[in-house]
Amino acid sequence: MNRISEEDKKVLPALRVRVCAVVRAFFIQAVNNFERMQSLGFAFALSPVLKRLDPERGDWARAVERNLGFFNTQPYLASCPLGVAARAEIDAAPDGPTVDEVDDIKRATMGAFGGLGDSLFWAVMVPLAALWALTCYLIWPEYPLVGLAVGLITYNVVHLWVRFYFFERGLRDGRGVTTFLQRIRLPRWVTVLRGVAAFTLGAFGVVVYWRLSGGGIGGTNVVSLVLFAGIAVLPALGGRFVGRLSPSAVWYATIMLCLLAGAVL
């Protein structure tokens, strides 16, 4: 993580306030409604920053009200628009930005983050963490907590880092956060993780077959294991091809190859 510049230190809220805002963002979907979706959760998460800028109750209430416009995106990546909105409030203090300016920030970020977050977390990270947990459980069935720990750590390290780091980037860069997002090329990382997930599913098929065959190492089992290992590697080698398919399509294809190999053998 880049160091905070001296200029940013003068304008950014205290660390305690920033952490409080991110922790509140964990509950951004707690009061979803059909009219404004996550708007209440967004304003609730932003409240510590607003309260620091406008300690008077009346001013604070007006600041919260202008942040109650429609908002809906992937809940983990919502921390970045939240940081951008917080920076807009800081830069425009003491009067604050207009309602239209706040709504512009939301419209400019929530659609892109919604699609990217869904493809990264729901379509890749959740199945990937589950597959790693199941694979560890099959390899070490006598230590079931190992698989559980691997799955939880894999998923939560990524999602907690995204929540906190992206809020910091949005807060420090403001509307210029788009430059940072273009530089790290998140869609490329999604493609890479799809390849990893496809390979993991193939490897999971290898471990399942190995367990069902009694874990032997002789004769047909060696040939079968080599074949299944090849099936596990193929989706990862086709990284560019994998990136053009949905994760579900890749995983279904890998499952069918594993079943076909099992039927032949």
C-alpha positions as CSV (number, residue, x, y, z in Angstrom):
1,M,0.0,0.0,0.0
2,N,1.4,3.4,-0.9
3,R,2.2,5.8,1.9
4,I,-0.2,8.7,2.6
5,S,1.3,12.0,1.5
6,E,1.7,14.9,3.9
7,E,-1.0,16.8,2.0
8,D,-3.5,13.9,2.3
9,K,-2.7,13.6,6.0
10,K,-3.9,17.2,6.5
11,V,-7.3,16.5,5.0
12,L,-8.1,12.9,5.5
13,P,-10.1,11.8,8.6
14,A,-8.4,10.0,11.4
15,L,-7.7,6.3,11.0
16,R,-10.4,5.5,13.5
17,V,-13.0,7.3,11.5
18,R,-11.9,5.6,8.2
19,V,-12.0,2.1,9.8
20,C,-15.4,2.9,11.3
21,A,-16.7,3.9,7.8
22,V,-15.5,0.6,6.3
23,V,-16.8,-1.5,9.1
24,R,-20.2,0.2,8.7
25,A,-20.1,-0.6,5.0
26,F,-20.3,-4.3,6.0
27,F,-24.0,-3.7,6.6
28,I,-24.7,-1.7,3.4
29,Q,-27.3,-4.3,2.4
30,A,-29.0,-4.5,5.8
31,V,-31.8,-2.1,4.9
32,N,-32.1,-2.6,1.2
33,N,-35.3,-1.2,-0.3
34,F,-36.8,-1.4,-3.8
35,E,-36.9,2.4,-4.3
36,R,-33.2,3.3,-3.5
37,M,-31.6,-0.1,-2.9
38,Q,-28.4,0.4,-0.8
39,S,-28.8,4.1,-0.2
40,L,-29.5,3.9,3.5
41,G,-26.5,1.7,4.0
42,F,-24.4,4.0,2.0
43,A,-25.3,7.0,4.1
44,F,-24.9,5.0,7.3
45,A,-21.4,4.0,6.3
46,L,-20.5,7.6,5.3
47,S,-21.9,9.0,8.6
48,P,-18.6,8.9,10.6
49,V,-16.9,11.1,8.0
50,L,-19.8,13.5,7.7
51,K,-20.1,13.8,11.5
52,R,-16.4,14.7,11.7
53,L,-16.9,17.4,9.0
54,D,-20.2,18.7,10.4
55,P,-20.3,18.1,14.1
56,E,-23.5,20.3,14.5
57,R,-26.5,18.0,14.4
58,G,-28.4,20.0,11.8
59,D,-25.5,20.2,9.4
60,W,-24.8,16.6,9.8
61,A,-28.4,15.6,9.1
62,R,-28.4,17.7,5.9
63,A,-25.1,16.0,4.8
64,V,-26.6,12.5,5.4
65,E,-29.7,13.5,3.5
66,R,-27.9,14.5,0.3
67,N,-26.2,11.1,0.3
68,L,-29.5,9.2,0.3
69,G,-29.9,9.0,-3.4
70,F,-30.2,5.7,-5.3
71,F,-27.2,3.4,-5.0
72,N,-26.7,-0.2,-5.8
73,T,-23.5,-2.1,-6.5
74,Q,-21.5,-5.2,-5.4
75,P,-21.3,-4.7,-1.6
76,Y,-17.5,-5.4,-1.3
77,L,-16.5,-2.9,-4.0
78,A,-19.0,-0.4,-2.7
79,S,-16.2,0.8,-0.5
80,C,-14.5,2.6,-3.4
81,P,-17.5,4.8,-4.4
82,L,-17.9,5.4,-0.6
83,G,-14.3,6.7,-0.4
84,V,-14.8,8.9,-3.5
85,A,-18.0,10.4,-2.0
86,A,-16.2,11.0,1.3
87,R,-13.4,12.8,-0.5
88,A,-16.0,14.9,-2.4
89,E,-17.5,15.9,1.0
90,I,-14.0,16.8,2.4
91,D,-13.0,18.9,-0.6
92,A,-16.3,20.8,-0.7
93,A,-16.4,21.5,3.1
94,P,-17.9,23.3,4.9
95,D,-20.9,23.6,2.5
96,G,-20.5,20.1,1.0
97,P,-21.2,19.0,-2.6
98,T,-24.6,19.3,-4.1
99,V,-27.0,16.4,-4.3
100,D,-26.4,16.2,-8.1
101,E,-22.7,16.0,-7.6
102,V,-23.1,13.1,-5.1
103,D,-25.5,11.3,-7.5
104,D,-23.0,11.8,-10.4
105,I,-20.3,10.0,-8.3
106,K,-22.7,7.1,-7.6
107,R,-23.8,6.8,-11.2
108,A,-20.3,6.9,-12.5
109,T,-19.0,4.1,-10.3
110,M,-21.8,1.7,-9.2
111,G,-22.5,0.1,-12.6
112,A,-18.9,-0.8,-13.4
113,F,-18.2,-2.0,-9.9
114,G,-21.4,-4.0,-9.8
115,G,-20.5,-6.1,-12.9
116,L,-16.8,-6.4,-12.0
117,G,-17.5,-7.4,-8.4
118,D,-20.1,-10.0,-9.3
119,S,-17.7,-11.6,-11.8
120,L,-14.8,-11.5,-9.3
121,F,-16.5,-12.7,-6.1
122,W,-19.7,-14.5,-6.8
123,A,-18.6,-16.2,-10.0
124,V,-14.9,-16.9,-9.1
125,M,-13.8,-16.4,-5.5
126,V,-16.7,-18.2,-3.8
127,P,-16.4,-21.4,-5.9
128,L,-12.6,-21.2,-5.8
129,A,-12.5,-21.0,-2.0
130,A,-15.0,-23.8,-1.7
131,L,-13.1,-26.0,-4.1
132,W,-9.8,-25.4,-2.2
133,A,-11.6,-26.3,1.1
134,L,-13.1,-29.5,-0.4
135,T,-9.8,-30.5,-1.9
136,C,-8.0,-30.1,1.4
137,Y,-10.7,-32.1,3.1
138,L,-10.4,-35.0,0.7
139,I,-6.6,-35.0,1.0
140,W,-6.6,-34.8,4.8
141,P,-10.0,-36.1,5.9
142,E,-8.6,-36.7,9.4
143,Y,-8.2,-32.9,9.8
144,P,-11.5,-31.4,8.6
145,L,-10.7,-28.0,10.1
146,V,-7.8,-27.6,7.7
147,G,-10.1,-27.5,4.7
148,L,-12.5,-25.1,6.5
149,A,-9.6,-22.8,7.5
150,V,-8.2,-22.8,3.9
151,G,-11.6,-21.9,2.4
152,L,-12.3,-19.1,4.9
153,I,-8.8,-17.6,4.8
154,T,-8.7,-17.7,1.0
155,Y,-11.9,-15.8,0.6
156,N,-11.8,-13.4,3.5
157,V,-8.2,-12.2,2.9
158,V,-9.2,-11.1,-0.6
159,H,-12.5,-9.6,0.3
160,L,-11.3,-7.8,3.4
161,W,-8.3,-6.4,1.5
162,V,-10.6,-5.1,-1.3
163,R,-13.0,-3.4,1.2
164,F,-10.3,-1.5,3.1
165,Y,-7.8,-0.8,0.4
166,F,-10.3,0.4,-2.2
167,F,-11.9,2.7,0.4
168,E,-8.5,4.2,1.0
169,R,-7.8,4.7,-2.7
170,G,-11.2,6.3,-3.3
171,L,-10.7,8.6,-0.3
172,R,-7.2,9.6,-1.4
173,D,-7.7,9.9,-5.1
174,G,-11.3,11.1,-5.2
175,R,-12.7,11.2,-8.8
176,G,-9.1,10.4,-10.0
177,V,-9.5,6.9,-8.7
178,T,-10.4,5.8,-12.3
179,T,-6.7,6.2,-13.2
180,F,-5.7,3.8,-10.5
181,L,-8.4,1.3,-11.6
182,Q,-7.1,1.4,-15.2
183,R,-3.6,0.8,-14.0
184,I,-4.3,-2.3,-11.9
185,R,-6.5,-3.8,-14.7
186,L,-9.0,-5.6,-12.5
187,P,-10.7,-7.4,-15.5
188,R,-7.4,-9.0,-16.3
189,W,-7.2,-10.4,-12.7
190,V,-10.7,-11.7,-13.1
191,T,-9.6,-13.6,-16.2
192,V,-6.5,-15.0,-14.4
193,L,-8.6,-16.2,-11.5
194,R,-11.0,-17.9,-13.9
195,G,-8.1,-19.9,-15.2
196,V,-7.0,-20.8,-11.6
197,A,-10.6,-21.8,-10.8
198,A,-10.8,-24.0,-13.9
199,F,-7.5,-25.7,-13.0
200,T,-8.7,-26.1,-9.4
201,L,-11.8,-27.9,-10.5
202,G,-9.8,-30.2,-12.7
203,A,-7.4,-30.9,-9.8
204,F,-10.5,-31.5,-7.6
205,G,-11.7,-34.1,-10.1
206,V,-8.2,-35.8,-9.8
207,V,-8.4,-35.9,-6.0
208,V,-12.0,-37.3,-6.1
209,Y,-11.1,-40.0,-8.5
210,W,-7.9,-40.8,-6.4
211,R,-10.1,-41.2,-3.3
212,L,-12.8,-43.3,-5.0
213,S,-10.1,-45.6,-6.4
214,G,-8.7,-46.2,-2.9
215,G,-5.7,-43.9,-3.3
216,G,-3.7,-46.7,-5.0
217,I,-0.6,-46.1,-7.1
218,G,-0.3,-49.2,-9.2
219,G,-1.2,-50.2,-12.7
220,T,-4.4,-48.6,-14.1
221,N,-4.5,-46.1,-11.3
222,V,-1.2,-44.5,-12.5
223,V,-2.6,-44.1,-16.0
224,S,-5.9,-42.7,-14.7
225,L,-4.1,-40.3,-12.4
226,V,-1.9,-39.0,-15.2
227,L,-5.0,-38.6,-17.5
228,F,-7.0,-36.8,-14.9
229,A,-4.0,-34.5,-14.1
230,G,-3.8,-33.6,-17.8
231,I,-7.5,-32.7,-17.7
232,A,-6.8,-30.5,-14.7
233,V,-4.0,-28.7,-16.5
234,L,-5.7,-28.1,-19.9
235,P,-8.2,-25.4,-18.8
236,A,-5.3,-23.4,-17.2
237,L,-3.1,-23.7,-20.3
238,G,-5.9,-22.2,-22.4
239,G,-5.9,-19.0,-20.4
240,R,-7.0,-16.7,-23.2
241,F,-9.7,-19.2,-24.2
242,V,-10.9,-19.5,-20.6
243,G,-11.1,-15.7,-20.3
244,R,-13.7,-15.6,-23.1
245,L,-16.0,-18.1,-21.5
246,S,-18.1,-17.8,-18.4
247,P,-16.7,-19.7,-15.4
248,S,-19.7,-22.0,-15.3
249,A,-19.1,-23.1,-18.9
250,V,-15.4,-23.9,-18.2
251,W,-16.3,-25.8,-15.1
252,Y,-19.0,-27.8,-16.7
253,A,-16.7,-28.7,-19.6
254,T,-14.0,-29.9,-17.1
255,I,-16.5,-32.0,-15.2
256,M,-17.7,-33.7,-18.4
257,L,-14.1,-34.5,-19.4
258,C,-13.5,-36.0,-16.0
259,L,-16.7,-38.1,-16.2
260,L,-15.7,-39.2,-19.7
261,A,-12.3,-40.3,-18.6
262,G,-13.8,-42.2,-15.7
263,A,-16.2,-44.0,-18.0
264,V,-13.4,-45.0,-20.4
265,L,-11.2,-46.3,-17.6
